[in-house]
Amino acid sequence: MPTDRLLRYRNGQPITSRRYDHLWKRVGGQVPWVAAQGVSTHWLRHTTLTWVERHFGYGIARAYAGHTDSTGPATTTYIKADLHAVVAALAAMTGQPHPLAAADRFSGS
């Protein structure tokens, strides 16, 4: 599901934001650049969305982030991206094929 968290406890419940923060603190204790850069789940999301926006444009980055609401500025109402554009961005970022990505739609560069 789109709203499910990636990591879960053994009982199947999604981990909390506090648990994510604790995990990043532990990783930062072992990997100095993680602590120096302030890497967190939010940092990874921001970095990913910035990459998508720079390579595929604002509309696709908005859709990639799940921002499908129309409550923002009027100009965002007209900025749309379909699922195929979003999975093409994912395939380009990961270097892995995606069954919904049309290889000829975007070059990924």
Gaussian input, Z-matrix of N, CA and C with variables (Angstrom, degrees):
# hf/3-21g

backbone

0 1
 N
 C     1     B1
 C     2     B2     1     A1
 N     3     B3     2     A2     1     D1
 C     4     B4     3     A3     2     D2
 C     5     B5     4     A4     3     D3
 N     6     B6     5     A5     4     D4
 C     7     B7     6     A6     5     D5
 C     8     B8     7     A7     6     D6
 N     9     B9     8     A8     7     D7
 C    10    B10     9     A9     8     D8
 C    11    B11    10    A10     9     D9
 N    12    B12    11    A11    10    D10
 C    13    B13    12    A12    11    D11
 C    14    B14    13    A13    12    D12
 N    15    B15    14    A14    13    D13
 C    16    B16    15    A15    14    D14
 C    17    B17    16    A16    15    D15
 N    18    B18    17    A17    16    D16
 C    19    B19    18    A18    17    D17
 C    20    B20    19    A19    18    D18
 N    21    B21    20    A20    19    D19
 C    22    B22    21    A21    20    D20
 C    23    B23    22    A22    21    D21
 N    24    B24    23    A23    22    D22
 C    25    B25    24    A24    23    D23
 C    26    B26    25    A25    24    D24
 N    27    B27    26    A26    25    D25
 C    28    B28    27    A27    26    D26
 C    29    B29    28    A28    27    D27
 N    30    B30    29    A29    28    D28
 C    31    B31    30    A30    29    D29
 C    32    B32    31    A31    30    D30
 N    33    B33    32    A32    31    D31
 C    34    B34    33    A33    32    D32
 C    35    B35    34    A34    33    D33
 N    36    B36    35    A35    34    D34
 C    37    B37    36    A36    35    D35
 C    38    B38    37    A37    36    D36
 N    39    B39    38    A38    37    D37
 C    40    B40    39    A39    38    D38
 C    41    B41    40    A40    39    D39
 N    42    B42    41    A41    40    D40
 C    43    B43    42    A42    41    D41
 C    44    B44    43    A43    42    D42
 N    45    B45    44    A44    43    D43
 C    46    B46    45    A45    44    D44
 C    47    B47    46    A46    45    D45
 N    48    B48    47    A47    46    D46
 C    49    B49    48    A48    47    D47
 C    50    B50    49    A49    48    D48
 N    51    B51    50    A50    49    D49
 C    52    B52    51    A51    50    D50
 C    53    B53    52    A52    51    D51
 N    54    B54    53    A53    52    D52
 C    55    B55    54    A54    53    D53
 C    56    B56    55    A55    54    D54
 N    57    B57    56    A56    55    D55
 C    58    B58    57    A57    56    D56
 C    59    B59    58    A58    57    D57
 N    60    B60    59    A59    58    D58
 C    61    B61    60    A60    59    D59
 C    62    B62    61    A61    60    D60
 N    63    B63    62    A62    61    D61
 C    64    B64    63    A63    62    D62
 C    65    B65    64    A64    63    D63
 N    66    B66    65    A65    64    D64
 C    67    B67    66    A66    65    D65
 C    68    B68    67    A67    66    D66
 N    69    B69    68    A68    67    D67
 C    70    B70    69    A69    68    D68
 C    71    B71    70    A70    69    D69
 N    72    B72    71    A71    70    D70
 C    73    B73    72    A72    71    D71
 C    74    B74    73    A73    72    D72
 N    75    B75    74    A74    73    D73
 C    76    B76    75    A75    74    D74
 C    77    B77    76    A76    75    D75
 N    78    B78    77    A77    76    D76
 C    79    B79    78    A78    77    D77
 C    80    B80    79    A79    78    D78
 N    81    B81    80    A80    79    D79
 C    82    B82    81    A81    80    D80
 C    83    B83    82    A82    81    D81
 N    84    B84    83    A83    82    D82
 C    85    B85    84    A84    83    D83
 C    86    B86    85    A85    84    D84
 N    87    B87    86    A86    85    D85
 C    88    B88    87    A87    86    D86
 C    89    B89    88    A88    87    D87
 N    90    B90    89    A89    88    D88
 C    91    B91    90    A90    89    D89
 C    92    B92    91    A91    90    D90
 N    93    B93    92    A92    91    D91
 C    94    B94    93    A93    92    D92
 C    95    B95    94    A94    93    D93
 N    96    B96    95    A95    94    D94
 C    97    B97    96    A96    95    D95
 C    98    B98    97    A97    96    D96
 N    99    B99    98    A98    97    D97
 C   100   B100    99    A99    98    D98
 C   101   B101   100   A100    99    D99
 N   102   B102   101   A101   100   D100
 C   103   B103   102   A102   101   D101
 C   104   B104   103   A103   102   D102
 N   105   B105   104   A104   103   D103
 C   106   B106   105   A105   104   D104
 C   107   B107   106   A106   105   D105
 N   108   B108   107   A107   106   D106
 C   109   B109   108   A108   107   D107
 C   110   B110   109   A109   108   D108
 N   111   B111   110   A110   109   D109
 C   112   B112   111   A111   110   D110
 C   113   B113   112   A112   111   D111
 N   114   B114   113   A113   112   D112
 C   115   B115   114   A114   113   D113
 C   116   B116   115   A115   114   D114
 N   117   B117   116   A116   115   D115
 C   118   B118   117   A117   116   D116
 C   119   B119   118   A118   117   D117
 N   120   B120   119   A119   118   D118
 C   121   B121   120   A120   119   D119
 C   122   B122   121   A121   120   D120
 N   123   B123   122   A122   121   D121
 C   124   B124   123   A123   122   D122
 C   125   B125   124   A124   123   D123
 N   126   B126   125   A125   124   D124
 C   127   B127   126   A126   125   D125
 C   128   B128   127   A127   126   D126
 N   129   B129   128   A128   127   D127
 C   130   B130   129   A129   128   D128
 C   131   B131   130   A130   129   D129
 N   132   B132   131   A131   130   D130
 C   133   B133   132   A132   131   D131
 C   134   B134   133   A133   132   D132
 N   135   B135   134   A134   133   D133
 C   136   B136   135   A135   134   D134
 C   137   B137   136   A136   135   D135
 N   138   B138   137   A137   136   D136
 C   139   B139   138   A138   137   D137
 C   140   B140   139   A139   138   D138
 N   141   B141   140   A140   139   D139
 C   142   B142   141   A141   140   D140
 C   143   B143   142   A142   141   D141
 N   144   B144   143   A143   142   D142
 C   145   B145   144   A144   143   D143
 C   146   B146   145   A145   144   D144
 N   147   B147   146   A146   145   D145
 C   148   B148   147   A147   146   D146
 C   149   B149   148   A148   147   D147
 N   150   B150   149   A149   148   D148
 C   151   B151   150   A150   149   D149
 C   152   B152   151   A151   150   D150
 N   153   B153   152   A152   151   D151
 C   154   B154   153   A153   152   D152
 C   155   B155   154   A154   153   D153
 N   156   B156   155   A155   154   D154
 C   157   B157   156   A156   155   D155
 C   158   B158   157   A157   156   D156
 N   159   B159   158   A158   157   D157
 C   160   B160   159   A159   158   D158
 C   161   B161   160   A160   159   D159
 N   162   B162   161   A161   160   D160
 C   163   B163   162   A162   161   D161
 C   164   B164   163   A163   162   D162
 N   165   B165   164   A164   163   D163
 C   166   B166   165   A165   164   D164
 C   167   B167   166   A166   165   D165
 N   168   B168   167   A167   166   D166
 C   169   B169   168   A168   167   D167
 C   170   B170   169   A169   168   D168
 N   171   B171   170   A170   169   D169
 C   172   B172   171   A171   170   D170
 C   173   B173   172   A172   171   D171
 N   174   B174   173   A173   172   D172
 C   175   B175   174   A174   173   D173
 C   176   B176   175   A175   174   D174
 N   177   B177   176   A176   175   D175
 C   178   B178   177   A177   176   D176
 C   179   B179   178   A178   177   D177
 N   180   B180   179   A179   178   D178
 C   181   B181   180   A180   179   D179
 C   182   B182   181   A181   180   D180
 N   183   B183   182   A182   181   D181
 C   184   B184   183   A183   182   D182
 C   185   B185   184   A184   183   D183
 N   186   B186   185   A185   184   D184
 C   187   B187   186   A186   185   D185
 C   188   B188   187   A187   186   D186
 N   189   B189   188   A188   187   D187
 C   190   B190   189   A189   188   D188
 C   191   B191   190   A190   189   D189
 N   192   B192   191   A191   190   D190
 C   193   B193   192   A192   191   D191
 C   194   B194   193   A193   192   D192
 N   195   B195   194   A194   193   D193
 C   196   B196   195   A195   194   D194
 C   197   B197   196   A196   195   D195
 N   198   B198   197   A197   196   D196
 C   199   B199   198   A198   197   D197
 C   200   B200   199   A199   198   D198
 N   201   B201   200   A200   199   D199
 C   202   B202   201   A201   200   D200
 C   203   B203   202   A202   201   D201
 N   204   B204   203   A203   202   D202
 C   205   B205   204   A204   203   D203
 C   206   B206   205   A205   204   D204
 N   207   B207   206   A206   205   D205
 C   208   B208   207   A207   206   D206
 C   209   B209   208   A208   207   D207
 N   210   B210   209   A209   208   D208
 C   211   B211   210   A210   209   D209
 C   212   B212   211   A211   210   D210
 N   213   B213   212   A212   211   D211
 C   214   B214   213   A213   212   D212
 C   215   B215   214   A214   213   D213
 N   216   B216   215   A215   214   D214
 C   217   B217   216   A216   215   D215
 C   218   B218   217   A217   216   D216
 N   219   B219   218   A218   217   D217
 C   220   B220   219   A219   218   D218
 C   221   B221   220   A220   219   D219
 N   222   B222   221   A221   220   D220
 C   223   B223   222   A222   221   D221
 C   224   B224   223   A223   222   D222
 N   225   B225   224   A224   223   D223
 C   226   B226   225   A225   224   D224
 C   227   B227   226   A226   225   D225
 N   228   B228   227   A227   226   D226
 C   229   B229   228   A228   227   D227
 C   230   B230   229   A229   228   D228
 N   231   B231   230   A230   229   D229
 C   232   B232   231   A231   230   D230
 C   233   B233   232   A232   231   D231
 N   234   B234   233   A233   232   D232
 C   235   B235   234   A234   233   D233
 C   236   B236   235   A235   234   D234
 N   237   B237   236   A236   235   D235
 C   238   B238   237   A237   236   D236
 C   239   B239   238   A238   237   D237
 N   240   B240   239   A239   238   D238
 C   241   B241   240   A240   239   D239
 C   242   B242   241   A241   240   D240
 N   243   B243   242   A242   241   D241
 C   244   B244   243   A243   242   D242
 C   245   B245   244   A244   243   D243
 N   246   B246   245   A245   244   D244
 C   247   B247   246   A246   245   D245
 C   248   B248   247   A247   246   D246
 N   249   B249   248   A248   247   D247
 C   250   B250   249   A249   248   D248
 C   251   B251   250   A250   249   D249
 N   252   B252   251   A251   250   D250
 C   253   B253   252   A252   251   D251
 C   254   B254   253   A253   252   D252
 N   255   B255   254   A254   253   D253
 C   256   B256   255   A255   254   D254
 C   257   B257   256   A256   255   D255
 N   258   B258   257   A257   256   D256
 C   259   B259   258   A258   257   D257
 C   260   B260   259   A259   258   D258
 N   261   B261   260   A260   259   D259
 C   262   B262   261   A261   260   D260
 C   263   B263   262   A262   261   D261
 N   264   B264   263   A263   262   D262
 C   265   B265   264   A264   263   D263
 C   266   B266   265   A265   264   D264
 N   267   B267   266   A266   265   D265
 C   268   B268   267   A267   266   D266
 C   269   B269   268   A268   267   D267
 N   270   B270   269   A269   268   D268
 C   271   B271   270   A270   269   D269
 C   272   B272   271   A271   270   D270
 N   273   B273   272   A272   271   D271
 C   274   B274   273   A273   272   D272
 C   275   B275   274   A274   273   D273
 N   276   B276   275   A275   274   D274
 C   277   B277   276   A276   275   D275
 C   278   B278   277   A277   276   D276
 N   279   B279   278   A278   277   D277
 C   280   B280   279   A279   278   D278
 C   281   B281   280   A280   279   D279
 N   282   B282   281   A281   280   D280
 C   283   B283   282   A282   281   D281
 C   284   B284   283   A283   282   D282
 N   285   B285   284   A284   283   D283
 C   286   B286   285   A285   284   D284
 C   287   B287   286   A286   285   D285
 N   288   B288   287   A287   286   D286
 C   289   B289   288   A288   287   D287
 C   290   B290   289   A289   288   D288
 N   291   B291   290   A290   289   D289
 C   292   B292   291   A291   290   D290
 C   293   B293   292   A292   291   D291
 N   294   B294   293   A293   292   D292
 C   295   B295   294   A294   293   D293
 C   296   B296   295   A295   294   D294
 N   297   B297   296   A296   295   D295
 C   298   B298   297   A297   296   D296
 C   299   B299   298   A298   297   D297
 N   300   B300   299   A299   298   D298
 C   301   B301   300   A300   299   D299
 C   302   B302   301   A301   300   D300
 N   303   B303   302   A302   301   D301
 C   304   B304   303   A303   302   D302
 C   305   B305   304   A304   303   D303
 N   306   B306   305   A305   304   D304
 C   307   B307   306   A306   305   D305
 C   308   B308   307   A307   306   D306
 N   309   B309   308   A308   307   D307
 C   310   B310   309   A309   308   D308
 C   311   B311   310   A310   309   D309
 N   312   B312   311   A311   310   D310
 C   313   B313   312   A312   311   D311
 C   314   B314   313   A313   312   D312
 N   315   B315   314   A314   313   D313
 C   316   B316   315   A315   314   D314
 C   317   B317   316   A316   315   D315
 N   318   B318   317   A317   316   D316
 C   319   B319   318   A318   317   D317
 C   320   B320   319   A319   318   D318
 N   321   B321   320   A320   319   D319
 C   322   B322   321   A321   320   D320
 C   323   B323   322   A322   321   D321
 N   324   B324   323   A323   322   D322
 C   325   B325   324   A324   323   D323
 C   326   B326   325   A325   324   D324

   B1=1.4426
   B2=1.5297
   B3=1.3064
   B4=1.4543
   B5=1.5247
   B6=1.3283
   B7=1.4549
   B8=1.5231
   B9=1.3320
   B10=1.4607
   B11=1.5158
   B12=1.3142
   B13=1.4609
   B14=1.5261
   B15=1.3213
   B16=1.4569
   B17=1.5233
   B18=1.3059
   B19=1.4603
   B20=1.5189
   B21=1.3435
   B22=1.4639
   B23=1.5262
   B24=1.3405
   B25=1.4501
   B26=1.5284
   B27=1.3202
   B28=1.4735
   B29=1.5192
   B30=1.3285
   B31=1.4654
   B32=1.5332
   B33=1.3357
   B34=1.4533
   B35=1.5196
   B36=1.3214
   B37=1.4588
   B38=1.5321
   B39=1.3315
   B40=1.4654
   B41=1.5264
   B42=1.3319
   B43=1.4615
   B44=1.5279
   B45=1.3108
   B46=1.4570
   B47=1.5266
   B48=1.3127
   B49=1.4641
   B50=1.5277
   B51=1.3323
   B52=1.4762
   B53=1.5217
   B54=1.3276
   B55=1.4674
   B56=1.5295
   B57=1.3395
   B58=1.4624
   B59=1.5286
   B60=1.3252
   B61=1.4672
   B62=1.5211
   B63=1.3401
   B64=1.4623
   B65=1.5366
   B66=1.3291
   B67=1.4679
   B68=1.5255
   B69=1.3491
   B70=1.4635
   B71=1.5274
   B72=1.3285
   B73=1.4655
   B74=1.5284
   B75=1.3251
   B76=1.4672
   B77=1.5311
   B78=1.3260
   B79=1.4696
   B80=1.5291
   B81=1.3451
   B82=1.4607
   B83=1.5155
   B84=1.3298
   B85=1.4642
   B86=1.5141
   B87=1.3235
   B88=1.4608
   B89=1.5283
   B90=1.3190
   B91=1.4620
   B92=1.5289
   B93=1.3346
   B94=1.4653
   B95=1.5308
   B96=1.3385
   B97=1.4571
   B98=1.5240
   B99=1.3308
   B100=1.4685
   B101=1.5283
   B102=1.3257
   B103=1.4668
   B104=1.5252
   B105=1.3403
   B106=1.4703
   B107=1.5228
   B108=1.3332
   B109=1.4604
   B110=1.5246
   B111=1.3223
   B112=1.4593
   B113=1.5207
   B114=1.3283
   B115=1.4624
   B116=1.5244
   B117=1.3229
   B118=1.4642
   B119=1.5263
   B120=1.3041
   B121=1.4555
   B122=1.5215
   B123=1.3285
   B124=1.4668
   B125=1.5313
   B126=1.3285
   B127=1.4657
   B128=1.5272
   B129=1.3425
   B130=1.4645
   B131=1.5267
   B132=1.3316
   B133=1.4609
   B134=1.5200
   B135=1.3264
   B136=1.4658
   B137=1.5303
   B138=1.3262
   B139=1.4646
   B140=1.5300
   B141=1.3183
   B142=1.4645
   B143=1.5224
   B144=1.3225
   B145=1.4639
   B146=1.5209
   B147=1.3255
   B148=1.4653
   B149=1.5229
   B150=1.3349
   B151=1.4683
   B152=1.5228
   B153=1.3327
   B154=1.4628
   B155=1.5295
   B156=1.3262
   B157=1.4726
   B158=1.5251
   B159=1.3144
   B160=1.4680
   B161=1.5193
   B162=1.3339
   B163=1.4557
   B164=1.5294
   B165=1.3350
   B166=1.4622
   B167=1.5196
   B168=1.3195
   B169=1.4550
   B170=1.5190
   B171=1.3205
   B172=1.4580
   B173=1.5289
   B174=1.3087
   B175=1.4661
   B176=1.5107
   B177=1.3141
   B178=1.4606
   B179=1.5273
   B180=1.3321
   B181=1.4708
   B182=1.5268
   B183=1.3217
   B184=1.4760
   B185=1.5224
   B186=1.3118
   B187=1.4635
   B188=1.5274
   B189=1.3242
   B190=1.4654
   B191=1.5257
   B192=1.3264
   B193=1.4656
   B194=1.5209
   B195=1.3250
   B196=1.4548
   B197=1.5082
   B198=1.3306
   B199=1.4600
   B200=1.5223
   B201=1.2975
   B202=1.4597
   B203=1.5151
   B204=1.3270
   B205=1.4594
   B206=1.5260
   B207=1.2963
   B208=1.4591
   B209=1.5161
   B210=1.3302
   B211=1.4585
   B212=1.5200
   B213=1.3276
   B214=1.4547
   B215=1.5153
   B216=1.3388
   B217=1.4552
   B218=1.5280
   B219=1.3086
   B220=1.4689
   B221=1.5225
   B222=1.3212
   B223=1.4663
   B224=1.5188
   B225=1.3354
   B226=1.4665
   B227=1.5209
   B228=1.3096
   B229=1.4599
   B230=1.5242
   B231=1.3119
   B232=1.4637
   B233=1.5178
   B234=1.3142
   B235=1.4584
   B236=1.5173
   B237=1.3194
   B238=1.4565
   B239=1.5298
   B240=1.3074
   B241=1.4569
   B242=1.5235
   B243=1.3126
   B244=1.4579
   B245=1.5277
   B246=1.3075
   B247=1.4592
   B248=1.5202
   B249=1.3229
   B250=1.4688
   B251=1.5246
   B252=1.3112
   B253=1.4688
   B254=1.5236
   B255=1.3256
   B256=1.4618
   B257=1.5269
   B258=1.3410
   B259=1.4651
   B260=1.5244
   B261=1.3246
   B262=1.4682
   B263=1.5245
   B264=1.3253
   B265=1.4663
   B266=1.5207
   B267=1.3301
   B268=1.4621
   B269=1.5252
   B270=1.3218
   B271=1.4698
   B272=1.5283
   B273=1.3249
   B274=1.4624
   B275=1.5179
   B276=1.3328
   B277=1.4551
   B278=1.5167
   B279=1.3272
   B280=1.4621
   B281=1.5212
   B282=1.3444
   B283=1.4603
   B284=1.5186
   B285=1.3322
   B286=1.4543
   B287=1.5265
   B288=1.3232
   B289=1.4625
   B290=1.5244
   B291=1.2963
   B292=1.4615
   B293=1.5218
   B294=1.3178
   B295=1.4636
   B296=1.5300
   B297=1.3254
   B298=1.4568
   B299=1.5281
   B300=1.3310
   B301=1.4673
   B302=1.5273
   B303=1.3155
   B304=1.4652
   B305=1.5247
   B306=1.3070
   B307=1.4641
   B308=1.5147
   B309=1.3099
   B310=1.4625
   B311=1.5368
   B312=1.3357
   B313=1.4630
   B314=1.5127
   B315=1.3453
   B316=1.4539
   B317=1.5251
   B318=1.3032
   B319=1.4577
   B320=1.4987
   B321=1.3569
   B322=1.4640
   B323=1.5053
   B324=1.3133
   B325=1.4610
   B326=1.4940
   A1=110.05
   A2=118.32
   A3=121.22
   A4=113.87
   A5=118.29
   A6=120.07
   A7=112.65
   A8=118.70
   A9=121.58
   A10=110.31
   A11=114.61
   A12=119.86
   A13=108.49
   A14=114.97
   A15=120.87
   A16=112.33
   A17=117.18
   A18=120.79
   A19=110.47
   A20=115.11
   A21=120.46
   A22=109.97
   A23=114.87
   A24=121.08
   A25=108.53
   A26=116.59
   A27=120.58
   A28=112.95
   A29=116.78
   A30=119.96
   A31=112.06
   A32=117.40
   A33=121.25
   A34=114.86
   A35=116.84
   A36=120.00
   A37=109.83
   A38=117.89
   A39=119.85
   A40=110.97
   A41=116.72
   A42=118.33
   A43=108.71
   A44=114.59
   A45=121.28
   A46=110.65
   A47=116.06
   A48=120.03
   A49=110.41
   A50=117.49
   A51=120.20
   A52=110.47
   A53=116.92
   A54=120.65
   A55=110.42
   A56=117.17
   A57=120.03
   A58=109.86
   A59=117.21
   A60=120.93
   A61=110.87
   A62=116.60
   A63=120.86
   A64=110.83
   A65=117.14
   A66=120.51
   A67=111.29
   A68=116.77
   A69=119.41
   A70=111.31
   A71=117.47
   A72=120.59
   A73=109.76
   A74=116.71
   A75=120.82
   A76=110.97
   A77=116.72
   A78=120.00
   A79=109.42
   A80=116.58
   A81=120.83
   A82=113.20
   A83=117.02
   A84=120.77
   A85=112.64
   A86=116.99
   A87=121.71
   A88=113.06
   A89=116.41
   A90=121.65
   A91=107.80
   A92=117.34
   A93=120.73
   A94=115.16
   A95=118.61
   A96=118.83
   A97=111.99
   A98=117.91
   A99=120.69
   A100=109.11
   A101=116.51
   A102=120.64
   A103=110.42
   A104=117.19
   A105=120.85
   A106=112.02
   A107=117.33
   A108=121.67
   A109=112.79
   A110=116.91
   A111=120.24
   A112=112.60
   A113=115.98
   A114=120.51
   A115=109.70
   A116=114.05
   A117=122.22
   A118=107.28
   A119=116.40
   A120=119.56
   A121=110.06
   A122=116.55
   A123=120.37
   A124=110.95
   A125=116.98
   A126=122.41
   A127=109.65
   A128=117.23
   A129=120.89
   A130=111.10
   A131=117.14
   A132=121.02
   A133=110.48
   A134=116.22
   A135=120.62
   A136=110.87
   A137=116.82
   A138=121.37
   A139=110.75
   A140=116.73
   A141=121.30
   A142=110.84
   A143=116.71
   A144=120.12
   A145=112.15
   A146=117.21
   A147=120.59
   A148=109.91
   A149=116.97
   A150=120.64
   A151=110.51
   A152=116.42
   A153=120.16
   A154=110.13
   A155=117.00
   A156=120.28
   A157=110.96
   A158=118.13
   A159=121.36
   A160=113.12
   A161=116.57
   A162=119.49
   A163=114.10
   A164=117.39
   A165=120.41
   A166=114.58
   A167=117.82
   A168=120.84
   A169=113.59
   A170=112.88
   A171=121.68
   A172=113.02
   A173=117.22
   A174=120.22
   A175=112.82
   A176=116.72
   A177=120.33
   A178=110.22
   A179=117.25
   A180=119.96
   A181=110.37
   A182=117.26
   A183=120.68
   A184=110.85
   A185=116.65
   A186=120.39
   A187=110.86
   A188=117.09
   A189=121.79
   A190=110.18
   A191=115.67
   A192=121.25
   A193=112.32
   A194=116.58
   A195=119.96
   A196=113.06
   A197=117.23
   A198=121.51
   A199=109.02
   A200=114.98
   A201=120.13
   A202=112.19
   A203=116.26
   A204=119.20
   A205=110.58
   A206=116.29
   A207=120.67
   A208=110.85
   A209=117.07
   A210=121.02
   A211=113.00
   A212=117.44
   A213=120.82
   A214=111.29
   A215=115.71
   A216=119.99
   A217=111.18
   A218=116.56
   A219=121.15
   A220=112.22
   A221=117.70
   A222=119.12
   A223=112.34
   A224=118.12
   A225=118.98
   A226=111.56
   A227=117.71
   A228=121.06
   A229=110.91
   A230=116.87
   A231=121.29
   A232=113.34
   A233=117.27
   A234=121.24
   A235=107.79
   A236=115.87
   A237=121.40
   A238=109.55
   A239=115.55
   A240=121.54
   A241=107.29
   A242=116.02
   A243=118.23
   A244=110.48
   A245=115.48
   A246=121.58
   A247=111.70
   A248=117.47
   A249=120.36
   A250=111.77
   A251=117.86
   A252=121.27
   A253=110.63
   A254=117.12
   A255=121.00
   A256=110.60
   A257=118.01
   A258=119.03
   A259=111.59
   A260=118.03
   A261=119.94
   A262=109.99
   A263=116.74
   A264=120.48
   A265=110.34
   A266=116.79
   A267=120.62
   A268=110.93
   A269=117.20
   A270=120.86
   A271=111.03
   A272=117.43
   A273=120.31
   A274=111.29
   A275=117.32
   A276=120.84
   A277=111.50
   A278=117.53
   A279=120.82
   A280=113.33
   A281=116.29
   A282=119.19
   A283=112.16
   A284=116.90
   A285=122.21
   A286=109.40
   A287=117.79
   A288=119.36
   A289=111.03
   A290=115.46
   A291=121.33
   A292=107.08
   A293=118.69
   A294=120.04
   A295=114.31
   A296=118.08
   A297=120.10
   A298=113.07
   A299=117.30
   A300=121.00
   A301=109.84
   A302=115.53
   A303=120.72
   A304=106.49
   A305=116.75
   A306=122.24
   A307=113.22
   A308=117.52
   A309=118.90
   A310=112.94
   A311=119.29
   A312=120.66
   A313=113.22
   A314=117.54
   A315=121.05
   A316=109.08
   A317=115.38
   A318=119.14
   A319=111.68
   A320=118.19
   A321=121.18
   A322=113.24
   A323=118.76
   A324=118.99
   A325=110.98
   D1=145.55
   D2=-179.25
   D3=-62.04
   D4=-25.85
   D5=-178.02
   D6=-93.17
   D7=-4.05
   D8=179.52
   D9=-70.62
   D10=145.88
   D11=174.66
   D12=-82.65
   D13=152.12
   D14=-175.92
   D15=-66.75
   D16=-48.54
   D17=-176.16
   D18=-99.78
   D19=149.31
   D20=-177.38
   D21=-135.93
   D22=155.22
   D23=171.69
   D24=-73.08
   D25=169.16
   D26=-179.85
   D27=-59.00
   D28=-29.00
   D29=-178.95
   D30=-81.53
   D31=1.26
   D32=177.26
   D33=94.94
   D34=-10.26
   D35=179.19
   D36=-72.72
   D37=142.94
   D38=177.99
   D39=-67.02
   D40=143.83
   D41=178.18
   D42=-71.15
   D43=155.91
   D44=-176.67
   D45=-87.46
   D46=167.89
   D47=177.34
   D48=-63.17
   D49=-32.80
   D50=176.89
   D51=-63.92
   D52=-38.30
   D53=179.26
   D54=-67.36
   D55=-42.30
   D56=175.08
   D57=-57.33
   D58=-46.38
   D59=179.87
   D60=-59.40
   D61=-42.82
   D62=179.14
   D63=-63.03
   D64=-42.27
   D65=178.87
   D66=-60.73
   D67=-43.39
   D68=179.68
   D69=-66.47
   D70=-34.37
   D71=176.73
   D72=-64.08
   D73=-41.61
   D74=178.37
   D75=-65.88
   D76=-44.46
   D77=178.10
   D78=-60.61
   D79=-44.14
   D80=179.12
   D81=-61.04
   D82=-28.13
   D83=176.45
   D84=-70.95
   D85=-22.60
   D86=-178.92
   D87=-103.20
   D88=-26.94
   D89=-176.67
   D90=-121.39
   D91=100.66
   D92=-171.83
   D93=-54.93
   D94=-38.00
   D95=-177.32
   D96=-68.71
   D97=-25.62
   D98=176.71
   D99=-64.59
   D100=-45.69
   D101=178.31
   D102=-67.22
   D103=-42.68
   D104=-177.66
   D105=-63.88
   D106=-36.21
   D107=-179.00
   D108=-87.45
   D109=-9.11
   D110=-178.38
   D111=68.11
   D112=37.55
   D113=-177.85
   D114=-63.17
   D115=134.82
   D116=176.95
   D117=-149.95
   D118=175.94
   D119=177.02
   D120=-61.53
   D121=-40.95
   D122=178.10
   D123=-63.67
   D124=-40.61
   D125=179.32
   D126=-60.70
   D127=-43.85
   D128=179.01
   D129=-63.59
   D130=-41.66
   D131=178.24
   D132=-62.74
   D133=-46.94
   D134=179.91
   D135=-60.68
   D136=-46.12
   D137=-179.18
   D138=-63.11
   D139=-42.98
   D140=179.06
   D141=-62.73
   D142=-47.61
   D143=-178.59
   D144=-66.64
   D145=-33.80
   D146=175.69
   D147=-63.71
   D148=-43.67
   D149=178.89
   D150=-61.82
   D151=-46.71
   D152=-179.62
   D153=-61.10
   D154=-44.22
   D155=-179.56
   D156=-61.71
   D157=-43.40
   D158=-177.81
   D159=-69.58
   D160=-30.85
   D161=-178.31
   D162=-94.32
   D163=-26.41
   D164=-173.84
   D165=-126.48
   D166=-9.66
   D167=177.02
   D168=102.84
   D169=165.05
   D170=-174.64
   D171=-62.47
   D172=-44.50
   D173=-177.53
   D174=-61.15
   D175=-42.31
   D176=179.99
   D177=-70.18
   D178=-38.21
   D179=177.01
   D180=-62.89
   D181=-40.16
   D182=177.16
   D183=-60.50
   D184=-46.59
   D185=179.36
   D186=-66.99
   D187=-40.20
   D188=178.84
   D189=-58.22
   D190=-38.03
   D191=-179.73
   D192=-77.20
   D193=-10.00
   D194=-177.94
   D195=86.02
   D196=14.04
   D197=179.21
   D198=-84.77
   D199=85.23
   D200=-177.44
   D201=-107.43
   D202=2.83
   D203=179.84
   D204=-72.72
   D205=163.00
   D206=179.03
   D207=-119.00
   D208=27.47
   D209=-177.37
   D210=-91.33
   D211=-1.35
   D212=-178.84
   D213=-82.07
   D214=-163.13
   D215=177.92
   D216=-56.34
   D217=153.87
   D218=-175.60
   D219=-55.99
   D220=-34.81
   D221=-177.62
   D222=-65.32
   D223=-28.99
   D224=-179.68
   D225=-72.20
   D226=-17.98
   D227=177.28
   D228=-61.00
   D229=-32.74
   D230=-175.92
   D231=-93.80
   D232=-3.94
   D233=-178.86
   D234=-95.72
   D235=110.37
   D236=-176.65
   D237=-131.77
   D238=152.52
   D239=172.66
   D240=-139.11
   D241=138.76
   D242=179.02
   D243=-88.12
   D244=171.73
   D245=-177.41
   D246=-58.72
   D247=-38.02
   D248=-178.84
   D249=-63.88
   D250=-35.79
   D251=177.21
   D252=-67.80
   D253=-39.07
   D254=-179.87
   D255=-67.40
   D256=-44.72
   D257=-179.90
   D258=-70.87
   D259=-27.08
   D260=173.82
   D261=-64.70
   D262=-39.34
   D263=176.67
   D264=-64.70
   D265=-42.97
   D266=178.36
   D267=-61.74
   D268=-44.37
   D269=179.50
   D270=-63.45
   D271=-39.68
   D272=179.10
   D273=-67.45
   D274=-39.96
   D275=-178.10
   D276=-68.56
   D277=-40.45
   D278=-176.11
   D279=-88.65
   D280=-17.40
   D281=-176.12
   D282=73.52
   D283=15.10
   D284=-178.67
   D285=-116.33
   D286=140.65
   D287=178.29
   D288=-66.81
   D289=150.54
   D290=175.42
   D291=-127.23
   D292=134.59
   D293=-174.96
   D294=-61.70
   D295=-22.49
   D296=179.62
   D297=-94.32
   D298=-7.85
   D299=-177.88
   D300=-81.25
   D301=128.31
   D302=174.18
   D303=-89.02
   D304=110.27
   D305=-173.70
   D306=-56.80
   D307=-28.32
   D308=-174.67
   D309=-89.59
   D310=-2.93
   D311=-176.81
   D312=-77.49
   D313=-40.08
   D314=-177.03
   D315=-136.49
   D316=146.74
   D317=177.61
   D318=-86.43
   D319=-21.16
   D320=179.88
   D321=81.29
   D322=8.54
   D323=179.58
   D324=-114.74

